Amino acid sequence: MDSDSRVFYNGGKDRIVALGRSHHIFNEFAPLAQNVFDLYGQILLTGDSSTRMFTPLKSLAERGIADDFDLMTWLHERIWLYESNMTEEDSCISTLLCRIELIHTGVTCFAETGGQYVSEMARAVELLGVRAYLEESIMDCGEGLPPSWASRTTDDCIQAGLTKVV
């Protein structure tokens, strides 16, 4: 749809290749197509992207264990404690749950702001067939960090190459 509320049907992948009534465009382009789908009466939307996800928090953390706290209590006593105790399997399951919810809303690509087990997040992403940019969450200083996080430095993570594009 453009700024004049005109709807463009049957546009090309990267650009609009024709304008006109659906049956004229169908007659012109159907012979060139490998597949033709009858979408009469349907709405076809492109996949959306989410540019700031917190996948580990989508499983249980946003479902009651961290409601109604001030920021520091929320971080130090709830979220960091929860996330630092997640296992590799927890990370995969959390990513699957989060992605399934997003697929239902039309999100097919996301950027993860950071998690502890990037390889397991990548496994979940590949299972679902969505696209993602994944990063490992690192913090090597700061008050209240879980011990397992404080022991890893930025250099450790850079050496491990823990950014993945799936």
Contact map, one row per residue, 1 for C-alpha under 8 A:
1111111100000000000000000000000000000000000000000000000000000000000000000000000000000000000000000000000000000000000000000000000000000000000000000000000000000000000000
1111111100000000000000000000000000000000000000000000000000000000000000000000000000000000000000000000000000000000000000000000000000000000000000000000000000000000000000
1111110000000000000000000000000000000000000000000000000000000000000000000000000000000000000000000000000000000000000000000000000000000000000000000000000000000000000000
1111110000000000000000000000000000000000000000000000000000000000000000000000000000000000000000000000000000000000000000000000000000000000000000000000000000000000000000
1111111000000000000000000000000000000000000000000000000000000000000000000000000000000000000000000000000000000000000000000000000000000000000000000000000000000000000000
1111111100000000000000000000000000000000000000000000000000000000000000000000000000000000000000000000000000000000000000000000000000000000000000000000000000000000000000
1100111110000000000000000000000000000000000000000000000000000000000000000000000000000000000000000000000000000000000000000000000000000000000000000000000000000000000000
1100011111100000001000000000000000000000000000000000000000000000000000000000000000000000000000000000000000000000000000000000000000000000000000000000000000000000000000
0000001111100000001001000000000000000000000000000000000000000000000000000000000000000000000000000000000000000000000000000000000000000000000000000000000000000000000000
0000000111110001010001001000000000000000000000000000000000000000000000000000000000000000000000000000000000000000000000000000000000000000000000000000000000000000000000
0000000111111011111000000000000000000000000000000000000000000000000000000000000000000000000000000000000000000000000000000000000000000000000000000000000000000000000000
0000000001111111100000000000000000000000000000000000000000000000000000000000000000000000000000000000000000000000000000000000000000000000000000000000000000000000000000
0000000000111111000000000000000000000000000000000000000000000000000000000000000000000000000000000000000000000000000000000000000000000000000000000000000000000000000000
0000000000011111000000000000000000000000000000000000000000000000000000000000000000000000000000000000000000000000000000000000000000000000000000000000000000000000000000
0000000000111111100000000000000000000000000000000000000000000000000000000000000000000000000000000000000000000000000000000000000000000000000000000000000000000000000000
0000000001111111111000000000000000000000000000000000000000000000000000000000000000000000000000000000000000000000000000000000000000000000000000000000000000000000000000
0000000000110011111000000000000000000000000000000000000000000000000000000000000000000000000000000000000000000000000000000000000000000000000000000000000000000000000000
0000000001100001111100001000000000000000000000000000000000000000000000000000000000000000000000000000000000000000000000000000000000000000000000000000000000000000000000
0000000110100001111110001000000000000000000000000000000000000000000000000000000000000000000000000000000000000000000000000000000000000000000000000000000000000000000000
0000000000000000011111011000000000000000000000000000000000000000000000000000000000000000000000000000000000000000000000000000000000000000000000000000000000000000000000
0000000000000000001111111000000000000000000000000000000000000000000000000000000000000000000000000000000000000000000000000000000000000000000000000000000000000000000000
0000000011000000000111111100000000000000000000000000000000000000000000000000000000000000000000000000000000000000000000000000000000000000000000000000000000000000000000
0000000000000000000011111110000000000000000000000000000000000000000000000000000000000000000000000000000000000000000000000000000000000000000000000000000000000000000000
0000000000000000000111111111000000000000000000000000000000000000000000000000000000000000000000000000000000000000000000000000000000000000000000000000000000000000000000
0000000001000000011111111111110000000000000000000000000000000000000000000000000000000000000000000000000000000000000000000000000000000000000000000000000000000000000000
0000000000000000000001111111110000000000000000000000000000000000000000000000000000000000000000000000000000000000000000000000000000000000000000000000000000000000000000
0000000000000000000000111111111000000000000000000000000000000000000000000000000000000000000000000000000000000000000000000000000000000000000000000000000000000000000000
0000000000000000000000011111111000000000000000000000000000000000000000000000000000000000000000000000000000000000000000000000000000000000000000000000000000000000000000
0000000000000000000000001111111110000000000000000000000000000000000000000000000000000000000000000000000000000000000000000000000000000000000000000000000000000000000000
0000000000000000000000001111111110010000000000000000000000000000000000000000000000000000000000000000000000000000000000000000000000000000000000000000000000000000000000
0000000000000000000000000011111110000000000000000000000000000000000000000000000000000000000000000000000000000000000000000000000000000000000000000000000000000000000000
0000000000000000000000000000111111000000000000000000000000000000000000000000000000000000000000000000000000000000000000000000000000000000000000000000000000000000000000
0000000000000000000000000000111111110000000000000000000000000000000000000000000000000000000000000000000000000000000000000000000000000000000000000000000000000000000000
0000000000000000000000000000000111110000000000000000000000000000000000000000000000000000000000000000000000000000000000000000000000000000000000000000000000000000000000
0000000000000000000000000000000011111000000000000000000000000000000000000000000000000000000000000000000000000000000000000000000000000000000000000000000000000000000000
0000000000000000000000000000010011111100000000000000000000000000000000000000000000000000000000000000000000000000000000000000000000000000000000000000000000000000000000
0000000000000000000000000000000000111110000000000000000000000000000000000000000000000000000000000000000000000000000000000000000000000000000000000000000000000000000000
0000000000000000000000000000000000011111000000000000000000000000000000000000000000000000000000000000000000000000000000000000000000000000000000000000000000000000000000
0000000000000000000000000000000000001111111100000000000000000000000000000000000000000000000000000000000000000000000000000000000000000000000000000000000000000000000000
0000000000000000000000000000000000000111110000000000000000000000000000000000000000000000000000000000000000000000000000000000000000000000000000000000000000000000000000
0000000000000000000000000000000000000011111000000000000000000000000000000000000000000000000000000000000000000000000000000000000000000000000000000000000000000000000000
0000000000000000000000000000000000000011111100000000000000000000000000000000000000000000000000000000000000000000000000000000000000000000000000000000000000000000000000
0000000000000000000000000000000000000010111110000000000000000000000000000000000000000000000000000000000000000000000000000000000000000000000000000000000000000000000000
0000000000000000000000000000000000000010011111000000000000000000000000000000000000000000000000000000000000000000000000000000000000000000000000000000000000000000000000
0000000000000000000000000000000000000000001111100000000000000000000000000000000000000000000000000000000000000000000000000000000000000000000000000000000000000000000000
0000000000000000000000000000000000000000000111110000000000000000000000000000000000000000000000000000000001000000000000000000000000000000000000000000000000000000000000
0000000000000000000000000000000000000000000011111000000000000000000000000000000000000000000000000000000001111000000000000000000000000000000000000000000000000000000000
0000000000000000000000000000000000000000000001111100000000000000000000000000000000000000000000000000000001111000000000000000000000000000000000000000000000000000000000
0000000000000000000000000000000000000000000000111110000000000000000000000000000000000000000000000000000000111100000000000000000000000000000000000000000000000000000000
0000000000000000000000000000000000000000000000011111100000000000000000000000000000000000000000000000000000101110000000000000000000000000000000000000000000000000000000
0000000000000000000000000000000000000000000000001111100000000000000000000000000000000000000000000000000000000111000000000000000000000000000000000000000000000000000000
0000000000000000000000000000000000000000000000000111110000000000000000000000000000000000000000000000000000000111100000000000000000000000000000000000000000000000000000
0000000000000000000000000000000000000000000000000111111000000000000000000000000000000000000000000000000000000111100000000000000000000000000000000000000000000000000000
0000000000000000000000000000000000000000000000000001111111000000000000000000000000000000000000000000000000000001111000000000000000000000000000000000000000000000000000
0000000000000000000000000000000000000000000000000000111111100000000000000000000000000000000001100100000000000001011000000000000000000000000000000000000000000000000000
0000000000000000000000000000000000000000000000000000011111101000000000000000000000100000001001100000000000000000001000000000000000000000000000000000000000000000000000
0000000000000000000000000000000000000000000000000000011111111100000000000000001000100000000001000000000000000000000000000000000000000000000000000000000000000000000000
0000000000000000000000000000000000000000000000000000011111111110000000000000000000000000000001101100000000000000000000000000000000000000000000000000000000000000000000
0000000000000000000000000000000000000000000000000000001111111110000000000000000000000000000001101100000000000000000000000000000000000000000000000000000000000000000000
0000000000000000000000000000000000000000000000000000000011111111100000000000000000000000000000000000000000000000000000000000000000000000000000000000000000000000000000
0000000000000000000000000000000000000000000000000000000111111111110000000000001001000000000000000000000000000000000000000000000000000000000000000000000000000000000000
0000000000000000000000000000000000000000000000000000000011111111111000000000000000000000000000000000000000000000000000000000000000000000000000000000000000000000000000
0000000000000000000000000000000000000000000000000000000001111111110000000000000000000000000000000000000000000000000000000000000000000000000000000000000000000000000000
0000000000000000000000000000000000000000000000000000000000011111111000000000000000000000000000000000000000000000000000000000000000000000000000000000000000000000000000
0000000000000000000000000000000000000000000000000000000000011111111000000000010000000000000000000000000000000000000000000000000000000000000000000000000000000000000000
0000000000000000000000000000000000000000000000000000000000001111111110000100011000000000000000000000000000000000000000000000000000000000000000000000000000000000000000
0000000000000000000000000000000000000000000000000000000000000101111110000000000000000000000000000000000000000000000000000000000000000000000000000000000000000000000000
0000000000000000000000000000000000000000000000000000000000000000011111000000000000000000000000000000000000000000000000000000000000000000000000000000000000000000000000
0000000000000000000000000000000000000000000000000000000000000000011111101100000000000000000000000000000000000000000000000000000000000000000000000000000000000000000000
0000000000000000000000000000000000000000000000000000000000000000000111111100000000000000000000000000000000000000000000000000000000000000000000000000000000000000000000
0000000000000000000000000000000000000000000000000000000000000000000011111110000000000000000000000000000000000000000000000000000000000000000000000000000000000000000000
0000000000000000000000000000000000000000000000000000000000000000000001111111100000000000000000000000000000000000000000000000000000000000000000000000000000000000000000
0000000000000000000000000000000000000000000000000000000000000000000011111111110000000000000000000000000000000000000000000000000000000000000000000000000000000000000000
0000000000000000000000000000000000000000000000000000000000000000010011111111111000000000000000000000000000000000000000000000000000000000000000000000000000000000000000
0000000000000000000000000000000000000000000000000000000000000000000000111111111110000000000000000000000000000000000000000000000000000000000000000000000000000000000000
0000000000000000000000000000000000000000000000000000000000000000000000011111111110000000000000000000000000000000000000000000000000000000000000011000000000000000000000
0000000000000000000000000000000000000000000000000000000000000000000000011111111110000000000000000000000000000000000000000000000000000000000000000000000000000000000000
0000000000000000000000000000000000000000000000000000000000000000110000001111111111000000000000000000000000000000000000000000000000000000000000000000000000000000000000
0000000000000000000000000000000000000000000000000000000010001000010000000111111111100000000000000000000000000000000000000000000000000000000000000000000000000000000000
0000000000000000000000000000000000000000000000000000000000000000000000000011111111110000000000000000000000000000000000000000000000000000000000001100000000000000000000
0000000000000000000000000000000000000000000000000000000000000000000000000011111111111000000000000000000000000000000000000000000000000000000000000100000000000000000000
0000000000000000000000000000000000000000000000000000000000001000000000000000011111111100000000000000000000000000000000000000000000000000000000000000000000000000000000
0000000000000000000000000000000000000000000000000000000110000000000000000000001111111100000000000000000000000000000100000000000000000000000000000000000000000000000000
0000000000000000000000000000000000000000000000000000000000000000000000000000000111111100000000000000000000000000000100000000000000000000000000000101100000000000000000
0000000000000000000000000000000000000000000000000000000000000000000000000000000011111110000000000000000000000000000000000000000000000000000000000000000000000000000000
0000000000000000000000000000000000000000000000000000000000000000000000000000000001111111111000000000000000000000000000000000000000000000000000000000000000000000000000
0000000000000000000000000000000000000000000000000000000000000000000000000000000000001111111000000000000000000000000000000000000000000000000000000000000000000000000000
0000000000000000000000000000000000000000000000000000000000000000000000000000000000000111111100000000000000000000000010010000000000000000000000000000000000000000000000
0000000000000000000000000000000000000000000000000000000000000000000000000000000000000111111110000000000000000000000000010000000000000000000000000000000000000000000000
0000000000000000000000000000000000000000000000000000000000000000000000000000000000000111111111000000000000000000000000000000000000000000000000000000000000000000000000
0000000000000000000000000000000000000000000000000000000100000000000000000000000000000111111111100000000000000000001110011000000000000000000000000000000000000000000000
0000000000000000000000000000000000000000000000000000000000000000000000000000000000000001111111110000000000000000000000011011000000000000000000000000000000000000000000
0000000000000000000000000000000000000000000000000000000000000000000000000000000000000000111111111000000000000000000000000001000000000000000000000000000000000000000000
0000000000000000000000000000000000000000000000000000001111100000000000000000000000000000011111111100000000000000000000000000000000000000000000000000000000000000000000
0000000000000000000000000000000000000000000000000000001101100000000000000000000000000000001111111110000000000000000000001001100000000000000000000000000000000000000000
0000000000000000000000000000000000000000000000000000000000000000000000000000000000000000000111111111000000000000000000000001100100000000000000000000000000000000000000
0000000000000000000000000000000000000000000000000000000001100000000000000000000000000000000011111111100000000000000000000000000000000000000000000000000000000000000000
0000000000000000000000000000000000000000000000000000001001100000000000000000000000000000000001111111110000000000000000000000000000000000000000000000000000000000000000
0000000000000000000000000000000000000000000000000000000000000000000000000000000000000000000000111111111000000000000000000000100100000000000000000000000000000000000000
0000000000000000000000000000000000000000000000000000000000000000000000000000000000000000000000011111111100000000000000000000000100000000000000000000000000000000000000
0000000000000000000000000000000000000000000000000000000000000000000000000000000000000000000000001111111110000000000000000000000000000000000000000000000000000000000000
0000000000000000000000000000000000000000000000000000000000000000000000000000000000000000000000000111111111110000000000000000000000000000000000000000000000000000000000
0000000000000000000000000000000000000000000000000000000000000000000000000000000000000000000000000011111111110000000000000000000000000000000000000000000000000000000000
0000000000000000000000000000000000000000000000000000000000000000000000000000000000000000000000000001111111100000000000000000000000000000000000000000000000000000000000
0000000000000000000000000000000000000000000000000000000000000000000000000000000000000000000000000000111111100000000000000000000000000000000000000000000000000000000000
0000000000000000000000000000000000000000000001110000000000000000000000000000000000000000000000000000011111110000000000000000000000000000000000000000000000000000000000
0000000000000000000000000000000000000000000000111100000000000000000000000000000000000000000000000000011111111100000000000000000000000000000000000000000000000000000000
0000000000000000000000000000000000000000000000111000000000000000000000000000000000000000000000000000011001111100000000000000000001100000000000000000000000000000000000
0000000000000000000000000000000000000000000000111100000000000000000000000000000000000000000000000000000000111110000000000000000001110000000000000000000000000000000000
0000000000000000000000000000000000000000000000001111100000000000000000000000000000000000000000000000000000111111000000000000000000111000000000000000000000000000000000
0000000000000000000000000000000000000000000000000111100000000000000000000000000000000000000000000000000000001111100000000000000000011100000000000000000000000000000000
0000000000000000000000000000000000000000000000000011111000000000000000000000000000000000000000000000000000000111111000000000000000011110000000000000000000000000000000
0000000000000000000000000000000000000000000000000001110000000000000000000000000000000000000000000000000000000011111000000000000000000111100000000000000000000000000000
0000000000000000000000000000000000000000000000000000011000000000000000000000000000000000000000000000000000000001111100000000000000000111110000000000000000000000000000
0000000000000000000000000000000000000000000000000000011100000000000000000000000000000000001000000000000000000001111111000000000000000011100000000000000000000000000000
0000000000000000000000000000000000000000000000000000000000000000000000000000000000110000001000000000000000000000011111000000000000000001100000000000000000000000000000
0000000000000000000000000000000000000000000000000000000000000000000000000000000000000001001000000000000000000000001111111000000000000001000000000000000000000000000000
0000000000000000000000000000000000000000000000000000000000000000000000000000000000000000000000000000000000000000001111111100000000000111000000000000000000000000011100
0000000000000000000000000000000000000000000000000000000000000000000000000000000000000000000000000000000000000000000011111110000000000000000000000000000000000000000000
0000000000000000000000000000000000000000000000000000000000000000000000000000000000000001101100000000000000000000000011111111000000000000000000000000000000000000000000
0000000000000000000000000000000000000000000000000000000000000000000000000000000000000000001100100000000000000000000011111111100000000100000000000000000000000000000000
0000000000000000000000000000000000000000000000000000000000000000000000000000000000000000000000000000000000000000000001111111110000000100000000000000000000000000000101
0000000000000000000000000000000000000000000000000000000000000000000000000000000000000000000100000000000000000000000000111111111000000000000000000000000000000000000000
0000000000000000000000000000000000000000000000000000000000000000000000000000000000000000000110110000000000000000000000011111111100000000000000000000000000000000000000
0000000000000000000000000000000000000000000000000000000000000000000000000000000000000000000000110010000000000000000000001111111111110000000000000000000000000000000001
0000000000000000000000000000000000000000000000000000000000000000000000000000000000000000000000000000000000000000000000000111111111000000000000000000000000000000000001
0000000000000000000000000000000000000000000000000000000000000000000000000000000000000000000000000000000000000000000000000011111110000000000000000000000000000000000000
0000000000000000000000000000000000000000000000000000000000000000000000000000000000000000000000010011000000000000000000000001111111000000000000000000000000000000000000
0000000000000000000000000000000000000000000000000000000000000000000000000000000000000000000000000000000000000000000000000000111111100000000000000000000000000000000000
0000000000000000000000000000000000000000000000000000000000000000000000000000000000000000000000000000000000011000000000000000110111110000000000000000000000000000000000
0000000000000000000000000000000000000000000000000000000000000000000000000000000000000000000000000000000000011100000000000000100011111000000000000000000000000000000011
0000000000000000000000000000000000000000000000000000000000000000000000000000000000000000000000000000000000001111000000000000100001111100000000000000000000000000000011
0000000000000000000000000000000000000000000000000000000000000000000000000000000000000000000000000000000000000111000000000000000000111110000000000000000000000000001111
0000000000000000000000000000000000000000000000000000000000000000000000000000000000000000000000000000000000000011110001001100000000011111000000000000000000000000001111
0000000000000000000000000000000000000000000000000000000000000000000000000000000000000000000000000000000000000001111001000000000000001111100000000000000000000000011100
0000000000000000000000000000000000000000000000000000000000000000000000000000000000000000000000000000000000000000111111000000000000000111110000000000000000001000011000
0000000000000000000000000000000000000000000000000000000000000000000000000000000000000000000000000000000000000000111100000000000000000011111000000000000000000000000000
0000000000000000000000000000000000000000000000000000000000000000000000000000000000000000000000000000000000000000010000000000000000000001111100000000100111001000000000
0000000000000000000000000000000000000000000000000000000000000000000000000000000000000000000000000000000000000000000000000000000000000000111111001000110111000000000000
0000000000000000000000000000000000000000000000000000000000000000000000000000000000000000000000000000000000000000000000000000000000000000011111000000111111000000000000
0000000000000000000000000000000000000000000000000000000000000000000000000000000000000000000000000000000000000000000000000000000000000000001111101000010000000000000000
0000000000000000000000000000000000000000000000000000000000000000000000000000000000000000000000000000000000000000000000000000000000000000001111111000000000000000000000
0000000000000000000000000000000000000000000000000000000000000000000000000000000000000000000000000000000000000000000000000000000000000000000011111000000000000000000000
0000000000000000000000000000000000000000000000000000000000000000000000000001000000000000000000000000000000000000000000000000000000000000000001111100000000000000000000
0000000000000000000000000000000000000000000000000000000000000000000000000001000100000000000000000000000000000000000000000000000000000000001011111110110000000000000000
0000000000000000000000000000000000000000000000000000000000000000000000000000000110010000000000000000000000000000000000000000000000000000000000011111110000000000000000
0000000000000000000000000000000000000000000000000000000000000000000000000000000000000000000000000000000000000000000000000000000000000000000000001111111000000000000000
0000000000000000000000000000000000000000000000000000000000000000000000000000000000010000000000000000000000000000000000000000000000000000000000000111111100000000000000
0000000000000000000000000000000000000000000000000000000000000000000000000000000000010000000000000000000000000000000000000000000000000000011100001111111100000000000000
0000000000000000000000000000000000000000000000000000000000000000000000000000000000000000000000000000000000000000000000000000000000000000001110001111111110000000000000
0000000000000000000000000000000000000000000000000000000000000000000000000000000000000000000000000000000000000000000000000000000000000000000100000011111110000000000000
0000000000000000000000000000000000000000000000000000000000000000000000000000000000000000000000000000000000000000000000000000000000000000011100000001111111011000000000
0000000000000000000000000000000000000000000000000000000000000000000000000000000000000000000000000000000000000000000000000000000000000000011100000000011111111000000000
0000000000000000000000000000000000000000000000000000000000000000000000000000000000000000000000000000000000000000000000000000000000000000011100000000000111111100000000
0000000000000000000000000000000000000000000000000000000000000000000000000000000000000000000000000000000000000000000000000000000000000000000000000000000011111110000000
0000000000000000000000000000000000000000000000000000000000000000000000000000000000000000000000000000000000000000000000000000000000000000000000000000000111111111000000
0000000000000000000000000000000000000000000000000000000000000000000000000000000000000000000000000000000000000000000000000000000000000001010000000000000111111111110000
0000000000000000000000000000000000000000000000000000000000000000000000000000000000000000000000000000000000000000000000000000000000000000000000000000000001111111110000
0000000000000000000000000000000000000000000000000000000000000000000000000000000000000000000000000000000000000000000000000000000000000000000000000000000000111111100000
0000000000000000000000000000000000000000000000000000000000000000000000000000000000000000000000000000000000000000000000000000000000000000000000000000000000011111110000
0000000000000000000000000000000000000000000000000000000000000000000000000000000000000000000000000000000000000000000000000000000000000000000000000000000000001111111000
0000000000000000000000000000000000000000000000000000000000000000000000000000000000000000000000000000000000000000000001000000000000000011000000000000000000001101111100
0000000000000000000000000000000000000000000000000000000000000000000000000000000000000000000000000000000000000000000001000000000000001111000000000000000000000000111110
0000000000000000000000000000000000000000000000000000000000000000000000000000000000000000000000000000000000000000000001000100000000001110000000000000000000000000011111
0000000000000000000000000000000000000000000000000000000000000000000000000000000000000000000000000000000000000000000000000000000000111100000000000000000000000000001111
0000000000000000000000000000000000000000000000000000000000000000000000000000000000000000000000000000000000000000000000000100110000111100000000000000000000000000000111
